[in-house]
Every structure is written in C-alpha cells, then in structure tokens.
Amino acid sequence: MLERSDNMGKIIQLDDNLSNLIAAGEVVENMASVVKELVENSIDAESKNIKIDLLESGLNEIKVTDDGTGMSQEDMRMSIKRHATSKIRTSNDLYHISTLGFRGEAIPSIASVSHFEIISSLGESGYRLFYLKGDLKEEGSSIPRKGTSISVRYLFYNTPARLKHLKASNTELSYIIDYVNKMALSHPEISFILTNNRKTLFHSTGSNDHLRVLSNIYSLDIVKNMVMFENKNQYFKVSGYLTKPMFNRSSRNHITIIVNGRVIKNNKIINAVTEGFRTYLPIGKYPIVLLKIDLDPLLIDVNIHPQKLEVKFTEERMLLSLITKTINEKLGTLSLIPEMKEEVKAPQNYKYEKLNLKETAEENPNLVKEDFKNYIDDLVDKKIKQDILDSYKTEEEQLEIKKLPELEYIGQLLGTYLIFQNEEGMYIMDQHAAAERVRYELYYKKMSEPKIETYELLIPITLNLSNSEVFELKDKFNIFEPLGVKFEVNEVQSIDITQVPTWFIEGYEGIYTEEIVRYVLEGKDITIGQVKDSLAKNLSCKHSIKANKFINKNEVKKLLLDLDNCINPFTCPHGRPTIINFTVTDIEKMFKRIM
C-alpha cells in the first residue's frame, strides 16, 4: 500500500463537476433564480417573445422558450462549460457591460443540479443536447425553429440539502411571478407569458408600454392613480411611475429598481425613494414605485454579486439626492385628498384575474384581440393617460392644484372631526392630524434655518441623566449646535442647558431639549436631518390640538388657513390623511338617488 508522504501537497485542483456544484450554491438559490438566469439569456439573445412554462411551481420542470438569435452546435456545447460567455472578451469589457449576463457560470451551474435539456436553432437546422449532473448523455437533431428552448427538470435532485430548504410551493411560485413582473417592467418591448401546470399566470403584450404592463400586475384603481416622473443631472437620468400615497404596501418589494435595463436590489436607493415620500406615508408603509435609472456603463459596477442583483455606483450620493428630490417635488404638485369612491369594476362577463389572462392567445385569440383590448383601451388609456397629462401641468396650475379647495365650515363631529362643504361635496378633516402637519412644518422649518436665533437661559436647566449618559452626551454636543442648543458640564459633572432657540415655547425649554437628547442617546437618529425630522414629528404630536377637544369657528378658520399654507397639507407627519372628500355623486349613490 502506498503511504502518503508528509511532503505531498494538500491543495488540489477541483474537477469541473464539483466546481459547478459549488458555483450552483451561489447562483442557483431556488426556482426563481433559475428562471432569472434563463430569461436574462433570452433577453440578451434579442428575443421578442419569451415563454416560461412551469410544472409544480418549477420543481418538476422549468422550461424557457424564446425566439431569439439561437445558437450553433458549437456554441451550445460551449455554453455548458464554466466561464464560457459571448458577452465579454477582455478585462476592458467589464467596464462597458450592456448585457444582463456575462459571467458564464449560470448554465453549467444549473446543469450540474438538474436534468438539463437545450434545443436551439439559427433558423436552418436545429440541435438538441441533454445533460445529467453536467455530463452530456444524449444529442441529436431537432426542429429548425429559430431561437432557444431550455428545460430544467427535477432541480436539486442530487443536492437534497438544498431541496429540503425550499419554501412551500405557492411561496416559491410567488417569487417567480414577482421576478417575471419586474422583468416585464424592465423590458416592456418583450412579450412575456408565464404558466404553471398549463394555467396562464401572467401575459404581457410587448407593446413597449409600462402602464400596460403595470395593469397586468396591479388593480386598475392603482394603475390609474400612478403619476409619471422624470429628472436628470450630469450623470444620471431617473424616470418612472409612482402611486399617490393612499395606495401603499406593507413591504418594500413594490419598489422596482431598474438600472440600464437590469433589475437590481439596493437598500440605499429604496431608502432614497421612501425619503421622497417622507411624511406622506403612514409608519411601516411603503410606496408602489417603478424607478428607472439610466447612466453611462462606466459609472456602474455590476460585477460584485454572484446573481448580479447588486451593483455599485460612482457618484452614488448625487444619485440618491436626485431620486429623493424628484419624488418629493412630484408629490408636491399633486392633489392628494382621498375620495371615498366605489372601485371601478370590469364587466361581469369579462374573464380576468387581476387583469392577468386566464387563457393564452393560442387558446382564445378573440379574448385577447377583442375583450381585453377594448376593456384596457377604455379604462386604462382614457383615465391613466389623462392623469399623465395632468402631471405635465404648468407650475401655476400645479400650485393651484396643490392648495386646498374653498371650504365652508358646517360643524364638528365627536369633538374630533371638522366638517366642511362646497359645491363638489363634503369634506371631513381630522383636527389633530391637521394641527400636527402645521406644527411639524413650522418646527422643521425653524430647525432648518441657516441662522437660528437663540437666547441664553438666565437660570440653566439641569438634565436628568445617569452618569453613563452624561459621558455619552459629552461626545455628541456637536449634534445639538445646529439646532441652537448648547450645554455645559456643571460642577457635579451633570449637564446644564445654557442656550435654546427662540422658537422653543416658554416654559417648555427643558421638555423640548430632553426630547432631542432622548433621540440622540437612544441611537434612533445619527444625522442632523434625522434628528430634525424625528423631533419635529414628536413635538408636533404632543403639542397639537387633541381629539375630543372643542374648537370655535375662529380656531377652525386659523387651522384651515395654516394647513393651506403647508407644503403638504394632505397628510400628517406620520402619513395619515388630514382631510377626505365625499363627492356629491358618492353621496347620492349611497342614498340610491343615482345608480
């Protein structure tokens, strides 16, 4: 028996099969990641129609068929090899990537953990290859249909640990649907069809119309309340659609980010989007936004994530600032008083499920060509396109829209709600929410002034802090100076308030300062902007008109005038509506005066 020498090397070269299995651990996370890689290849192949057929949510089979450029026999064989790609040839190409795929890892990784079949044709003749565990088992001629069809069966059959940790079938299917939704939004010029167990779940027409794709994803009521936005600077162009704040979600997943045609994940960009909605949305709610970012490929690095889901930007701060500013300014031009309307419904004989066709074009072409087209044309084109035209009104018109309508006060309900009327209908205002908005904007404006007026306290106020908090606060005095607050350490090693801004209400100097200190010490806010926002919200809530408090007509008039002068008079700082509207038509419908 040959004994191993201590001098023999411990490091070995892994064979291709094991290397592919390791790569599959990064690239092939679940069925949705397989769909992603195959669909991206189809898009790179200049396909106009892409069909994704699933069996049992993709666990039994994922089949992606396209009408792209197709591959020769030689390229088909090369596509299964590791790091084989047609997208890049030199290191310089990494900085000019315009395709979705380029690594050459996905196909061999997928083939190593499945029964893998690829059929492709350049149009004259077709060829078929079948792989098992990444090894070629069968090959031969096939039909000469231009394009490529890839079938992935029994995914993870040879990696039971990965198979065991897949989620429930419907959950995995939801990931695939979500991904196809986003790909259709990033490439509206391509028709996508997604089926599961031969039932159509999604069908986009490839009409190059983002709104039409959005109508396949969301209810018509949401889509017709979407508004277009667009802006640019010297490096970036941002554009897309956002919904009015009353249409929101509990998850960030409805913020779709597309960079040069690539769907990405980026928490900083999501935060920039939500910052643009600051004070327009309730706490814990997120907007529905389609955000497209276009830039020179030199300003982006897409080679930092195995699944190419994350990217790095040059001049990232400028991008984030542009996004927040664009969204906030667009919201500032909209009329955001919620109307209590009945949801628009489709005709009873119309077969649809969230506007996703239940029947494919092949099964019932008349449904697509007639009913679907007419229904969408009538409800989407007329109503949504009018909203788009409204978003391009002049600045004077936008300012006119943003103001509250002329209102006549007619009474108070339950000591909490103020009731108004005009020729358009009835308006109900939450007096506490309205007062909160007024005070929030007042406090935030005062704290944001370049030079804050201050005054010295004749008698310093000592903060009630523990010894550890005293030492922690000493290192953070600089955070308070832009707010006009100054401290000194006294003889007993406690901290005194010696200076406050003039906008502090007399007698509340200690309370206001302690609010600021509490936020800083609890680590909730670390930047001066966040401190201002949180403090303004907290103070406005505590020191505004409360519910169940009677206010007279003069106080109502003053509140309405102050609210009308706010930048955003439609929501409180926490995103709740300040005022809602019942139109005359809505009221007459409720009383069955009209049908």
C-alpha positions in Angstrom: 0.0 0.0 0.0 1.4 3.4 -1.0 1.7 5.7 2.0 1.1 9.4 1.8 4.3 11.5 2.2 4.1 14.4 4.6 5.7 16.4 1.7 2.8 15.8 -0.6 0.6 18.8 -1.3 -2.7 19.2 0.5 -4.2 21.6 -2.1 -5.7 20.0 -5.2 -7.5 21.2 -8.3 -11.2 20.7 -8.1 -12.8 18.9 -11.1 -15.4 20.7 -13.2 -18.4 18.9 -11.7 -17.5 19.8 -8.1 -16.7 23.4 -9.2 -20.1 23.7 -10.8 -21.8 22.4 -7.7 -20.1 25.0 -5.6 -21.0 27.7 -8.0 -24.6 26.5 -8.0 -24.7 27.1 -4.3 -24.2 30.9 -5.1 -26.1 31.2 -8.4 -28.9 28.7 -8.1 -30.7 29.6 -4.9 -34.2 28.4 -5.8 -36.5 28.0 -8.8 -36.8 31.8 -9.3 -33.1 32.2 -9.6 -33.1 29.6 -12.4 -35.9 31.4 -14.2 -33.9 34.6 -13.8 -30.8 33.3 -15.4 -32.6 31.6 -18.3 -34.8 34.6 -19.0 -31.8 37.0 -18.9 -30.1 34.9 -21.5 -33.2 35.0 -23.7 -33.3 38.8 -23.4 -29.6 39.1 -24.3 -30.4 36.9 -27.4 -32.7 39.8 -28.6 -35.9 37.8 -28.1 -39.2 39.5 -28.7 -41.3 36.7 -27.2 -40.4 34.7 -24.1 -42.5 31.9 -22.6 -41.9 30.4 -19.2 -43.7 27.1 -18.5 -43.6 25.6 -15.0 -44.7 22.2 -13.6 -45.4 22.2 -9.9 -44.0 25.8 -9.4 -40.8 24.8 -11.3 -39.8 21.9 -9.0 -40.6 19.3 -11.7 -39.8 21.4 -14.7 -38.8 24.9 -15.7 -39.0 25.5 -19.5 -38.0 28.8 -21.1 -38.6 29.2 -24.8 -37.6 32.3 -26.8 -37.5 33.5 -30.4 -34.0 35.0 -30.1 -30.9 34.6 -32.3 -30.4 31.0 -31.4 -27.1 29.1 -31.2 -25.0 26.9 -33.4 -24.0 23.3 -32.2 -20.6 24.6 -31.2 -22.0 27.4 -29.1 -24.5 25.1 -27.5 -21.6 22.8 -26.3 -19.5 25.8 -25.2 -22.5 27.3 -23.2 -22.3 24.3 -20.7 -18.6 24.9 -20.0 -17.6 27.1 -17.0 -16.9 30.7 -17.6 -17.8 30.4 -21.3 -19.5 33.6 -22.5 -20.1 35.6 -25.6 -20.6 38.8 -23.7 -17.0 39.8 -22.8 -13.6 39.0 -24.2 -11.2 41.4 -22.4 -10.9 43.0 -19.0 -11.9 46.3 -20.5 -15.3 44.8 -21.5 -16.1 44.5 -17.8 -16.4 48.3 -17.6 -18.8 48.6 -20.6 -21.3 45.8 -19.9 -24.6 46.3 -21.6 -25.9 42.7 -21.3 -27.7 41.1 -18.4 -25.5 38.1 -18.3 -21.7 37.9 -18.7 -20.1 35.6 -16.2 -20.7 32.3 -17.9 -21.5 30.5 -14.6 -25.3 30.1 -14.7 -25.9 27.4 -17.4 -23.2 25.0 -16.1 -24.3 25.5 -12.5 -27.9 24.8 -13.3 -27.0 21.8 -15.4 -25.0 20.3 -12.5 -28.1 20.1 -10.3 -30.8 19.1 -12.7 -31.8 17.1 -15.8 -30.9 19.7 -18.4 -32.0 19.9 -22.0 -31.2 22.6 -24.5 -32.7 22.9 -28.0 -31.6 25.7 -30.3 -31.5 26.7 -33.9 -30.2 29.6 -36.0 -33.2 29.0 -38.3 -31.9 26.5 -40.8 -31.5 23.4 -38.7 -31.9 22.6 -35.0 -29.9 20.6 -32.5 -30.6 19.1 -29.0 -28.3 18.3 -26.1 -29.3 16.5 -22.9 -27.2 16.7 -19.7 -27.3 14.8 -16.4 -25.2 16.1 -13.5 -23.5 18.3 -16.0 -22.4 15.4 -18.2 -23.6 15.1 -21.8 -25.9 12.0 -22.2 -27.8 12.5 -25.4 -27.6 14.7 -28.5 -29.2 14.9 -31.9 -31.1 16.9 -34.5 -34.2 18.9 -33.7 -36.8 21.1 -35.4 -35.4 24.2 -37.1 -37.3 26.8 -35.1 -35.2 29.9 -34.7 -34.5 30.6 -31.1 -33.7 28.5 -28.0 -35.6 26.3 -25.6 -34.1 25.2 -22.3 -35.8 22.7 -20.0 -34.6 22.2 -16.4 -36.2 19.1 -14.7 -36.0 17.8 -11.2 -34.0 20.8 -9.8 -31.8 19.9 -6.9 -32.4 16.1 -7.3 -28.7 15.5 -6.4 -28.5 18.1 -3.7 -31.1 17.1 -1.1 -30.0 19.7 1.5 -30.9 22.5 -0.9 -34.1 20.7 -1.9 -35.1 20.4 1.8 -34.8 24.1 2.4 -37.1 25.3 -0.4 -40.2 27.0 0.8 -43.8 26.0 0.2 -44.8 25.5 -3.4 -47.0 28.7 -3.6 -44.3 30.7 -1.9 -41.7 29.7 -4.4 -44.2 30.3 -7.2 -44.8 33.9 -5.9 -41.1 34.6 -6.2 -41.1 33.6 -9.8 -44.2 35.7 -10.6 -42.6 38.7 -8.8 -39.5 38.2 -10.9 -41.4 38.0 -14.2 -43.4 41.1 -13.2 -40.1 43.0 -12.8 -38.6 41.7 -16.0 -41.7 42.7 -18.0 -41.4 46.2 -16.4 -37.7 46.4 -17.3 -38.3 45.2 -20.9 -41.9 46.3 -21.8 -41.0 45.8 -25.5 -40.8 42.0 -25.0 -43.9 39.8 -24.6 -43.7 37.5 -21.6 -46.0 34.6 -20.9 -45.8 32.6 -17.6 -47.7 29.4 -17.0 -47.8 26.9 -14.1 -49.3 23.5 -14.7 -50.6 24.8 -18.1 -52.5 27.7 -16.4 -51.5 31.2 -17.6 -50.5 33.4 -14.7 -49.0 36.4 -16.5 -49.1 37.7 -20.1 -47.7 41.0 -21.3 -48.2 42.0 -24.9 -44.7 43.5 -25.6 -46.3 46.8 -26.6 -43.5 48.8 -25.0 -46.0 50.5 -22.7 -45.0 50.4 -19.0 -48.6 51.3 -17.9 -50.0 48.3 -19.8 -47.5 46.0 -18.0 -48.4 47.6 -14.7 -52.1 46.9 -15.4 -51.2 43.2 -15.6 -49.7 43.4 -12.1 -51.9 45.8 -10.1 -55.5 46.6 -9.9 -56.9 49.2 -12.3 -57.6 51.6 -9.4 -53.9 51.6 -8.5 -52.7 52.0 -12.1 -54.9 54.9 -12.9 -53.6 56.7 -9.8 -50.0 56.4 -11.0 -48.1 59.5 -12.0 -45.1 59.8 -14.2 -41.9 61.5 -13.0 -38.6 62.3 -14.7 -35.4 64.3 -13.9 -31.7 64.2 -14.6 -28.3 65.7 -13.7 -24.9 65.5 -15.4 -24.5 61.8 -14.5 -27.9 60.2 -14.1 -31.4 60.2 -15.6 -34.2 59.0 -13.4 -37.8 58.3 -14.5 -40.7 56.1 -13.9 -44.1 56.0 -12.2 -45.3 56.4 -8.6 -48.7 55.9 -7.0 -50.3 58.5 -4.8 -49.6 57.8 -1.1 -53.0 56.5 -0.4 -52.1 53.4 -2.4 -49.3 51.8 -0.4 -48.0 48.4 0.8 -46.5 46.9 3.9 -43.5 45.7 2.0 -40.6 47.4 0.2 -40.9 44.8 -2.6 -43.2 47.0 -4.6 -40.3 49.5 -5.3 -38.9 48.2 -8.5 -35.4 49.5 -9.4 -34.2 49.1 -13.0 -30.7 50.3 -13.9 -29.8 50.3 -17.6 -32.5 47.6 -18.2 -31.2 45.5 -15.2 -33.5 44.8 -12.2 -31.4 45.3 -9.0 -31.7 45.3 -5.3 -30.3 48.4 -3.5 -31.3 49.4 0.0 -29.8 52.9 -0.3 -31.9 53.6 -3.4 -35.0 52.2 -1.6 -34.3 54.5 1.3 -33.9 57.4 -1.1 -37.3 56.6 -2.6 -39.0 56.3 0.8 -37.3 59.5 1.9 -39.0 61.2 -1.0 -42.4 60.1 0.5 -41.4 61.2 4.0 -44.5 62.4 5.9 -46.7 61.3 3.0 -47.0 57.7 4.2 -48.0 56.1 7.4 -45.3 54.5 9.5 -44.5 51.0 8.3 -46.0 51.6 4.8 -44.1 51.8 1.5 -45.0 53.2 -1.9 -45.5 51.5 -5.2 -42.8 52.8 -7.5 -41.2 51.9 -10.8 -37.9 53.6 -10.9 -35.7 53.6 -14.0 -32.1 54.8 -13.8 -30.1 55.4 -16.9 -26.4 56.1 -16.9 -23.1 55.5 -18.6 -21.9 51.9 -18.0 -18.6 53.3 -16.9 -20.3 54.7 -13.8 -21.6 51.4 -12.6 -20.0 48.1 -11.5 -22.3 45.1 -12.0 -19.6 42.5 -11.2 -20.0 42.5 -7.4 -22.7 39.8 -6.8 -23.0 36.2 -8.0 -26.6 36.7 -9.1 -25.8 40.2 -10.5 -28.6 41.6 -8.2 -26.5 44.3 -6.6 -24.4 47.0 -8.2 -22.0 49.8 -7.2 -22.4 53.4 -8.4 -19.9 56.1 -8.9 -21.2 59.4 -7.6 -23.8 57.5 -5.5 -24.7 60.4 -3.3 -25.7 62.5 -6.3 -28.0 59.7 -7.5 -29.7 59.3 -4.1 -30.2 63.1 -3.8 -31.7 63.2 -7.3 -34.1 60.4 -6.6 -35.4 61.9 -3.3 -35.7 65.4 -4.7 -37.5 64.3 -7.9 -40.1 62.2 -6.0 -40.7 64.8 -3.3 -41.2 67.6 -5.8 -43.6 65.5 -7.9 -45.7 64.7 -4.8 -45.8 68.4 -4.0 -47.6 69.0 -7.3 -50.4 66.5 -6.7 -53.8 66.9 -5.1 -53.9 64.1 -2.5 -57.3 64.4 -0.8 -58.6 60.8 -0.7 -62.0 60.4 -2.3 -64.4 57.8 -0.9 -65.3 56.1 -4.2 -66.5 52.8 -5.3 -63.9 50.7 -7.0 -64.2 50.5 -10.8 -65.3 47.0 -11.8 -64.9 45.1 -15.0 -68.0 43.8 -16.9 -69.4 40.6 -15.3 -68.8 38.6 -18.5 -65.1 39.6 -18.6 -62.8 36.7 -17.6 -59.8 38.0 -15.7 -57.8 37.7 -12.5 -56.1 40.9 -11.5 -56.0 41.7 -15.3 -53.9 38.6 -15.9 -55.4 36.5 -18.7 -56.6 33.0 -17.7 -56.4 31.9 -21.3 -53.5 32.2 -23.7 -53.6 33.9 -27.1 -53.3 30.5 -28.7 -56.3 29.1 -26.7 -58.6 32.0 -27.3 -57.2 34.7 -29.6 -60.5 36.6 -29.7 -60.4 37.2 -25.9 -57.1 38.9 -26.3 -57.8 40.8 -29.5 -61.3 42.0 -28.6 -62.5 41.9 -24.9 -59.1 42.5 -23.3 -58.1 45.2 -25.8 -61.4 47.1 -25.6 -61.5 46.9 -21.8 -58.0 48.1 -21.3 -58.3 50.8 -24.0 -61.5 52.2 -22.4 -60.3 52.1 -18.8 -56.6 52.4 -19.0 -55.9 54.6 -22.0 -58.5 57.2 -21.2 -58.2 57.5 -17.5 -54.5 56.8 -17.0 -53.3 58.9 -19.9 -55.4 61.8 -18.6 -53.5 61.5 -15.3 -50.2 61.6 -17.2 -51.3 64.8 -19.0 -52.3 66.3 -15.6 -48.7 65.6 -14.3 -47.4 67.9 -17.0 -49.4 71.0 -16.0 -47.6 74.3 -15.7 -46.1 75.4 -12.3 -49.0 77.9 -11.9 -51.6 75.1 -12.5 -49.7 72.7 -10.1 -49.7 75.3 -7.3 -53.4 75.8 -7.9 -54.0 72.0 -7.6 -51.9 71.7 -4.5 -53.9 74.2 -2.5 -57.0 73.0 -0.6 -60.3 73.9 -2.2 -62.5 76.7 -0.9 -64.4 75.2 2.0 -67.4 76.3 4.2 -67.3 75.1 7.8 -70.5 73.5 9.0 -69.7 71.7 12.2 -67.7 69.4 14.4 -68.2 65.7 14.8 -67.4 63.8 18.0 -65.2 66.6 19.1 -62.5 65.4 16.7 -63.6 65.8 13.0 -64.3 69.1 11.3 -67.0 69.0 8.6 -66.9 71.3 5.6 -68.8 71.6 2.3 -68.6 73.1 -1.1 -70.3 72.6 -4.5 -68.1 69.4 -5.0 -69.4 67.7 -1.9 -68.5 67.1 1.8 -65.0 67.2 3.4 -64.1 65.8 6.8 -60.9 66.9 8.5 -59.1 65.3 11.4 -58.3 68.3 13.6 -55.4 66.6 15.4 -53.8 65.3 12.1 -54.2 68.8 10.5 -52.7 70.6 13.6 -49.8 68.1 13.6 -49.0 68.9 10.0 -49.0 72.6 10.6 -46.8 72.3 13.7 -44.4 69.8 12.1 -43.7 72.1 9.1 -43.3 75.0 11.5 -40.8 73.2 13.7 -38.9 71.6 10.8 -38.6 75.0 9.1 -37.4 76.7 12.2 -34.7 74.0 12.8 -33.6 74.2 9.2 -33.0 77.9 9.0 -29.3 78.8 8.2 -29.0 81.0 11.2 -31.2 80.0 14.2 -32.0 82.8 16.6 -31.2 81.8 20.2 -31.1 83.2 23.7 -29.2 82.4 26.9 -31.1 81.0 29.8 -30.9 83.1 32.9 -31.1 80.0 35.0 -29.5 76.9 33.4 -31.7 73.8 33.4 -30.0 70.6 34.5 -30.7 67.5 32.5 -31.8 64.4 34.5 -29.2 61.9 33.2 -27.4 58.9 34.6 -23.6 59.1 34.9 -23.1 56.9 31.8 -25.5 59.1 29.7 -23.6 62.2 30.8 -20.3 60.8 29.4 -22.1 59.6 26.2 -23.7 63.0 25.7 -20.4 64.9 26.1 -19.1 63.4 22.8 -22.3 64.5 21.0 -22.6 68.1 21.8 -21.8 69.0 18.1 -25.1 67.4 17.0 -27.1 70.0 19.0 -25.3 73.2 18.0 -27.0 73.4 14.5 -30.3 73.3 16.4 -29.4 76.3 18.6 -29.0 74.2 21.8 -25.9 74.5 23.9 -24.8 72.6 27.1 -22.2 72.9 29.8 -20.8 70.4 32.3 -21.5 71.7 35.8 -19.5 71.3 39.0 -21.2 68.0 39.9 -20.5 66.5 36.5 -24.1 66.8 35.3 -25.1 68.7 32.2 -26.8 72.1 32.1 -28.8 73.6 29.2 -27.5 77.1 28.7 -28.9 78.2 25.4 -32.0 77.4 23.4 -33.6 78.6 20.1 -36.2 81.4 20.3 -38.9 79.1 18.8 -39.0 77.0 21.9 -42.2 77.7 23.7 -41.5 79.5 27.0 -41.7 77.0 29.9 -41.0 74.1 27.6 -37.3 74.6 27.1 -36.3 71.6 29.3 -39.0 69.4 27.8 -38.0 70.2 24.2 -34.3 69.7 24.9 -34.9 66.4 26.6 -36.8 65.2 23.6 -33.8 65.9 21.4 -31.4 64.3 23.9 -33.6 61.2 24.2 -33.5 60.6 20.4 -29.7 61.0 20.3 -28.9 58.8 23.3 -31.2 56.0 22.1 -29.4 56.0 18.8 -32.5 56.4 16.8 -31.1 59.2 14.8 -27.5 59.8 13.9 -27.7 62.7 11.4 -28.9 66.2 12.0 -31.6 65.8 9.3 -33.0 62.7 11.0 -32.9 64.5 14.4 -34.8 67.4 13.0 -37.4 65.2 11.4 -38.0 62.9 14.4 -38.0 65.8 16.8 -40.4 67.8 14.7 -42.8 64.8 14.5 -42.7 64.1 18.2 -43.2 67.7 19.2 -46.0 68.3 16.7 -47.8 65.3 18.0 -47.5 66.2 21.7 -48.3 69.9 21.4 -51.1 69.9 18.8 -54.9 70.1 19.2 -56.1 66.8 20.5 -59.1 64.7 19.6 -62.2 65.2 21.7 -61.5 68.9 22.1 -64.0 71.6 21.0 -62.6 74.4 19.0 -64.5 77.5 17.9 -65.0 78.9 14.4 -62.1 81.3 14.6 -59.8 78.5 15.6 -61.1 76.4 12.7 -60.5 79.2 10.3 -57.0 79.7 11.5 -56.3 75.9 11.3 -57.6 75.7 7.8 -55.5 78.8 6.7 -52.4 77.4 8.3 -52.9 74.0 6.7 -53.5 75.5 3.3 -50.1 77.2 3.6 -48.3 73.9 4.3 -46.0 72.3 1.7 -48.0 69.1 2.1 -51.5 69.8 3.6 -52.8 66.4 2.8 -51.2 64.1 5.4 -50.0 64.4 9.0 -46.2 63.9 9.6 -46.9 60.2 10.1 -48.6 59.8 6.7 -52.3 59.7 7.9 -54.7 61.8 5.8 -55.7 65.2 7.2 -58.8 65.5 5.1 -61.0 63.2 3.0 -63.7 64.0 0.4 -67.2 62.6 -0.3 -68.3 63.9 -3.7 -71.9 64.8 -4.4 -72.0 61.8 -6.7 -70.7 59.5 -4.0 -73.3 60.7 -1.5 -76.1 60.4 -4.0 -75.0 56.8 -4.8 -75.0 55.9 -1.1 -78.6 57.1 -0.8 -79.5 55.3 -4.1 -80.5 58.6 -5.7 -78.5 57.5 -8.7 -77.3 54.1 -9.8 
